[in-house]
Amino acid sequence: MGVRDWLNERLRYEAAETFLEKKEVPVHRYAVSYYTGGITLFFFLIQVFTGLLLLMYYRPTSDAAFESVRLIISKVRFGWLIRSVHVWSGTGMVAAVILHLLATFFGRAYRKPRELTWISGVALLAITLAFA
């Protein structure tokens, strides 16, 4: 019994694999708007990674926050770069989420049976804007 059989016995992923092999990719896959969800996910992952790196030096108290940011920019090795990437990826994520929601709206992908997907997307937009 191989590793693949062992994993399939526990996770039962062959049914999903068979389904995905037969699934057709839509015709509009060459449009830029088709990839805005993936771009948003990419920016989110950058936010998480750089946020964890910044978390090691940032102190969120009212008297130490400014000094910790100044420490990150001036003393921490490549701290200025990590902070800049974090800031710019946050801006890019907001833009990508808005573009994704507009592409979904104008592509009429909010109609039945995807109403809950649309509602969750609007909720994620609200959360993204709140954090931004």
C-alpha atoms as one frame of an Amber mdcrd trajectory, in Angstrom:
protein
   0.000   0.000   0.000   1.527   3.272  -1.160   1.326   6.742   0.329  -1.218
   7.796  -2.312  -3.550   4.905  -1.418  -3.087   5.590   2.294  -4.013   9.279
   1.844  -6.976   8.456  -0.399  -8.300   5.971   2.151  -8.359   8.699   4.796
  -9.213  11.803   2.755 -11.253  10.213  -0.083 -10.024  12.782  -2.580 -10.352
  10.656  -5.753 -13.987  11.715  -6.287 -12.998  15.384  -6.181 -10.013  14.676
  -8.441 -12.262  12.955 -11.001 -14.727  15.853 -10.897 -11.987  18.456 -11.382
 -10.486  16.559 -14.334 -13.804  16.821 -16.213 -14.637  20.415 -15.221 -14.459
  22.884 -18.085 -12.830  26.281 -17.621 -15.128  29.138 -18.761 -14.526  30.946
 -22.063 -13.819  34.245 -20.286 -10.703  32.777 -18.628  -8.516  35.056 -20.744
 -10.079  38.215 -19.321  -8.168  40.051 -16.583 -11.307  40.237 -14.441 -11.317
  36.430 -14.184  -8.162  36.548 -12.044  -9.071  39.345  -9.622 -10.080  36.861
  -6.908  -6.702  35.137  -7.111  -4.925  38.476  -7.087  -6.851  39.395  -3.935
  -5.798  36.132  -2.308  -2.177  36.801  -3.291  -2.264  40.245  -1.658  -3.902
  38.749   1.438  -1.126  36.166   1.784   1.479  38.925   1.480  -0.391  40.855
   4.187  -0.328  37.846   6.513   3.365  37.094   5.913   4.635  40.664   6.254
   2.252  41.294   9.162   3.747  38.358  11.049   7.235  39.696  10.388   6.280
  43.174  11.602   4.535  41.703  14.626   7.893  40.680  16.075   8.933  44.314
  16.584   5.703  46.336  16.725   4.347  47.349  20.144   0.686  48.471  19.963
   0.583  50.749  22.995  -0.144  54.449  22.791   3.261  55.462  24.088   5.387
  52.868  22.218   3.719  52.505  18.808   5.482  55.388  17.080   8.868  54.407
  18.477   8.416  50.791  17.427   7.581  51.851  13.856  10.631  54.108  13.855
  12.715  51.190  15.118  11.369  48.942  12.334  12.199  51.527   9.670  15.637
  52.526  10.912  17.218  49.671  12.903  15.624  46.376  11.794  17.352  44.802
   8.825  15.105  45.341   5.770  12.364  46.599   8.094  11.664  49.555   5.831
  11.140  47.157   2.903   8.869  44.789   4.804   6.769  47.689   6.088   6.519
  49.220   2.608   5.506  45.898   1.058   2.896  45.508   3.804   1.463  48.973
   3.151   1.419  48.632  -0.639  -0.039  45.129  -0.596  -2.839  46.421   1.638
  -3.598  49.120  -0.898  -3.417  46.580  -3.716  -5.721  44.231  -1.853  -8.394
  46.900  -1.424  -8.177  47.749  -5.136  -8.304  44.062  -6.111 -11.325  43.365
  -3.885 -13.206  46.300  -5.381 -12.290  45.225  -8.921 -13.339  41.662  -8.127
 -16.713  42.767  -6.796 -17.264  45.042  -9.809 -16.347  42.214 -12.197 -18.757
  39.930 -10.366 -21.501  42.549 -10.468 -21.126  43.407 -14.156 -20.736  39.732
 -15.042 -24.037  39.102 -13.241 -22.497  36.351 -11.164 -24.634  37.368  -8.175
 -27.775  35.730  -9.555 -29.284  32.409  -8.531 -27.736  30.024  -7.361 -24.816
  32.233  -6.217 -26.573  34.708  -3.942 -24.726  33.519  -0.842 -21.400  33.843
  -2.648 -22.281  37.449  -3.466 -23.331  38.173   0.129 -20.110  36.667   1.485
 -18.119  38.725  -1.044 -19.773  41.945   0.077 -19.100  40.975   3.703 -15.428
  40.335   2.857 -15.266  43.725   1.118 -16.625  45.365   4.277 -14.072  43.514
   6.434 -11.235  44.463   4.072 -12.246  48.126   4.095 -12.580  48.058   7.890
  -9.055  46.711   8.289  -7.650  49.062   5.667
